[in-house]
Amino acid sequence: MTQQIQIPPSLLPSDGRFGSGPSRVRSESLVALTASNPGYLGTSHRQAPVRNVVAAVRAGLSELFSLPDGYEIVLGNGGSTAFWDAACFGLILKRSQHTVFGEFSSKFADAARSAPWLDDPEILEAPTGQAAYPKPSADVDTYALIQNETSTGVAVEISRPDSDGLVVVDATSGAGGMRVNASDFDVYYFAPQKCFASDGGLWLAACSPRALDRIGAIDGTRYIPTSLDLAVALDNSTKNQTYNTPALATLLMLRNTVDWMLTNGGLEFAASRCEESSEILYKWAESATYASPYVTDPAQRSPVVVTIDFSDEVNASTLAGVLRKNGIVDVDSYRKLARNQLRIGVYPAVEPADVRALVACIEFVVQSMGGK
Ligand SMILES: *Cc1c(COP(=O)(O)O)cnc(C)c1O
């Protein structure tokens, strides 16, 4: 019976979490969290112990992304989804252009389309499994790009269109696992539960001086709910605070991951590690008779979220179910994509050796299921 397939313990990875978000949390972060007690958790976010952690997060991220002088790391509550609404209120002047090639990029476009104070956005859409790229456009003031479409495993290199518009990049699952040049964006926003191996609920945004000017220029010209007001978030962030109470555990684990990345070589270390892990999977899928990378153009294949299609002889959702029973979790395909597929998160916290073990486990289960 498929249900009872047991993977030999010697094949199993040291950690079975391969989710695309929330993703594997490093044990070291939890040790740091325990060590911080008492003194940190359960204390005021307006006092030094917490503000020092926020300061370390902001400084660490500035170093990780090699931000030039004048850039600020701004943060607030609500995750990247809340940031889309904040951007509709406080970054887009009148009209945005969106590259759309999956669920997350389409959600930001929807948010802009439904904001009554904005003109209808320009949408440049590619079929799922492929990437869309921005085009300079005279009546657009904001370009909404996405670095890594987590729903499909399609990634792009961020580059600035030849235009004065602000470049606002959804890097929720790319930041910390992919290279980026600060000169190519005005806003690079993300959340801590993907490459940064922490928990959800916060958004963070690296903002250029031009983006900070835009926030200031819009402030006061339209109604903005205070909890989504980027000028308020900026004011609090520069004091190493948030407008309302943040999750302190999330901040501490985020800091721990950022420190770990910096100690080991920074963004280059993290990005190389993700490349190594994802290559293991893509190479395997290309050689397997019953699997293939979903994204056909190798240049658009994500180094952090790997999508692998299976041929009809292997039912991917049964495969994911057997893996789950054996402690390997969250490799199911993105629910709305509805493909015979596995989607595997290989963020920096994932050990490449565990990815090799995962491949061995997949092969074992497929054989046991009666596949090849
Ligand atoms: C996960 C994700 C989001 C949503 O992030 P939340 O913090 O859950 O709001 C947005 N965009 C991308 C690309 C994502 O991967």
The ligand as a Tripos MOL2 file, in Angstrom:
@<TRIPOS>MOLECULE
LIG
   15    15     1     0     0
SMALL
NO_CHARGES

@<TRIPOS>ATOM
      1 C1          4.6460   34.9140    0.4730 C.3       1 LIG1
      2 C2          4.5920   35.9820   -0.5380 C.ar      1 LIG1
      3 C3          3.7790   37.1190   -0.3810 C.ar      1 LIG1
      4 C4          2.8490   37.2650    0.7760 C.3       1 LIG1
      5 O1          3.5790   37.4570    1.9560 O.3       1 LIG1
      6 P1          2.8000   37.6280    3.3510 P.3       1 LIG1
      7 O2          3.8770   38.0150    4.3040 O.co2     1 LIG1
      8 O3          2.1590   36.3020    3.6400 O.co2     1 LIG1
      9 O4          1.7800   38.6890    3.1670 O.co2     1 LIG1
     10 C5          3.8440   38.1010   -1.3340 C.ar      1 LIG1
     11 N1          4.6480   37.9890   -2.4110 N.ar      1 LIG1
     12 C6          5.4240   36.9110   -2.6040 C.ar      1 LIG1
     13 C7          6.2910   36.8450   -3.8050 C.3       1 LIG1
     14 C8          5.4240   35.8880   -1.6730 C.ar      1 LIG1
     15 O5          6.2000   34.8040   -1.8580 O.3       1 LIG1
@<TRIPOS>BOND
     1     1     2 1
     2     2     3 ar
     3     2    14 ar
     4     3     4 1
     5     3    10 ar
     6     4     5 1
     7     5     6 1
     8     6     7 2
     9     6     8 1
    10     6     9 1
    11    10    11 ar
    12    11    12 ar
    13    12    13 1
    14    12    14 ar
    15    14    15 1
@<TRIPOS>SUBSTRUCTURE
     1 LIG1         1 GROUP 0 **** ****
